[in-house]
Amino acid sequence: MKLLLDENNVIKAWQIVGGGWSETTYMTVEVDEIPEEVQKNCSNYCYIDGQFVDNPNIDKLTPAKEAKVQELSNTCSNTIYQGIPITLSDGSTQHFTLTEQDQLNLSGIGLKLLMGAQQIAWHEDDVTKECQYYSAEDAQKIIATLTTFKEYHITYFRDLRIYVYSLNTVEEIEAIEYGFELPEEFKSQVLKDYEQLLKGE
């Protein structure tokens, strides 16, 4: 195999020996083996003293952070959409989703309650069950619980994003998963308050 290197030993391309390139502006080096990652991302690597090393002029942190933040944002949204189970006044527990449409509908229910409605038609997250009436008390609990659930996850994600942007290695960034326990110094006061609220303290 052959590598084409620029004046800084950055790998510009590679090929099986025998291929045809114009090599007038590059140095050519023959090697026994080229790692798969180098083959995929030539310009991210240099070839110095017989070793494949990271190209010091390539910013790997920024794209890694952006990709991780997008991943965490998607997970946050999906977690909110999935909703949570809520125990009602009769002792039964029902699961309620919080998709974007659910959020719009719950806003309408909140307005009805403000106007004095004594019961609200709604549904749990079970396609085999019909809509049913919920008392004003249960409807208020459903709205309040889902709202707190949503606001907690939004707050957690925002603090987690700040933490991700503070990291200095790709390995640290890639290791982060949604639900990671943030170091105390990266928790906003709002997040701390929500954590206490969810613990019932």
Secondary structure, 3 states (H helix, E strand, C coil): CEEEECCCCEEEEEECCCCCCCCCCCEEEECCCCCHHHHHCHHHEEEECCEEEECCCCCCHHHHHHHHHHHHHHHHHHHHHHCEEEECCCCCEEEECCCHHHHHHHHHHHHHHHCCCCEEEECCCCCCCCCEEEEHHHHHHHHHHHHHHHHHHHHHHHHHHHHHHHCCCHHHHHHCCCCCCCCHHHCCHHHHHHHHHHCCC
